[in-house]
């Protein structure tokens, strides 16, 4: 391979207008979450879980920091990959995490219906929609960062 085919292309730098549009969508998704009464701690929990599923180191680094700064506990972040095995999360958080995983992994139709049904038992229509938009947006950010190979900078 030549050097030009192995260099990483930062999609956000290559097409900044598209990146700005995605950031605008992210802001609107956060507004929807605010309007639905979803607190910042829950938003960051969803961002972290979605980024874990997508293997996005850059977004994990950013959103774990944001979650901790927003009051999330290190214990809950540590067990987040196994959240179904703990009692550390509320019914609403569990419903939101269920929906986040389903929207990220896009399981088969029957599983998706089951996961959506569970989420709807605990989330209002506004909450369901806001969580969906948050996760859809986070998935897009994860994909941009993964394909761009955005670096995680080491703490000083």
N, C-alpha and C positions, 0 to 999 in steps of 0.2 A: 504494500500500500504506500502511496505517496504521502508526504507530510500534509498535503491539503485535504486528504480524505480522512485522516486520523485526528485532525484538529476539531475540538468541540466548538459547536456553534451555539452561542447563547441566543435562544429564540427571542428573548426579551430585548436584546440589543439589536438583533437583526431586523426585527419589525416592531419598533417601539410603540407604534399606534395600536397595534393589536394587543400588546402588553398593557397599555393604558386602558384599553377597553375591558380587558379581563380584570384589572384592578378595580375599574368602575363597577363591574358585576359583583366583585367581592364586597365592595362597600354597600351595594344595594342589598346583598344577601345578609350582611350584618344588620342593616337597617330593618329588614324583615324580621330578623331574630329579636332585635330590640322591641319592635312593635308587638311581637308574639309573646313577649315576656321571658325570653330565653336569656339567662344571664351570661356574662362574658366567660365565667368559669366553665360553663357547659359548652359554650362555643369552642373554647380552646381544647376541651376534652374531645370534642368531635374532630377538631383539626388534627390532634395528635393521633387519634385512633385511625382516621383515614390515611394519614401519612405513614403510620406503621404498616397498614395493609398494602400500601403502594411502595414501600421500601424507599421513601424519599428522605434521605439523611438531612438535606438542607432544611426542609420544612419541619422535620422532627426537631432539629436543633432550635429553630426559631420558636416553634409553638410550645415546646416543653418549657422553654424560658418564659414565654408569655403566660403559660398556665401557672407556673410557680409564682411569678410576679403578681398574678391575679388572685392568688390565694389558694390555688389547688395544692393538695398535699403530695409530697413525694411518694408516700405509700400508695395512694390511688393511681398515680402515674406509673409506678413500678408494676402494679398488678393489672394495668389496663389491658394488656393482651389476653389476660385470663379473666376478664371482668365477669363473665357468666358464672365463674366458680367462687365468687365472693359475695358478701352481703354489704359491700362498701358503697354501692351505688343505689340511688333512689329508683323507684319504679319509672319515673319520667326519664331519668338518665339512661336506664336500661332500655327503654323503648327507643330513645334517640340513638343509642349505640347499635341497637338491632337494625334500625333503619339505615344508619350509616354503613354498616357492614353489608347489608343487602344492596344498597345503591352502589357501593364500591365494587363488590364482587359479582354482581348481577347473576345470581343463581338461577336455576331453572324456574319455570313459571309457577309450579306448585309451592316451592320453597319461598319464592318472592311473595306470593299471595299470603302465605302463612306469616312471614315476617312483617309485611305491611299490616296485616290484621292485628298482630300483637301491638305494633306501634300505634295503631289507631285506637286501641283500647285505652291508651294512656296519654295520647297527645291530641290536642284539639286540631281542627283543620288548619288553623293558622300556624300552630307549632309544627305540625307534620310538613306543611309546605315550607316553612322557614328552615327546618332541619334539612329537608331535601335540597333546597337551594344552597345552604352552607356546604353540604357534602359534595354536591355537583361542582361547585366552585373550587373546593379544596382539591377534588380529583383533578381538575384542570390545572391548578397551580402545581400539584405534584408532578403531573406529566411534563409540564414545561421545565421544571427543575431537574427531573430525572433525565430527560432527553438532552438538556443543556449541560448536564454534569455540573450544576452549580456547586461550588466547593463549600465545605463546612470549614470555617476558620477556627483554628485552635485557640482556646482561651489563653490569655497572657498571664 
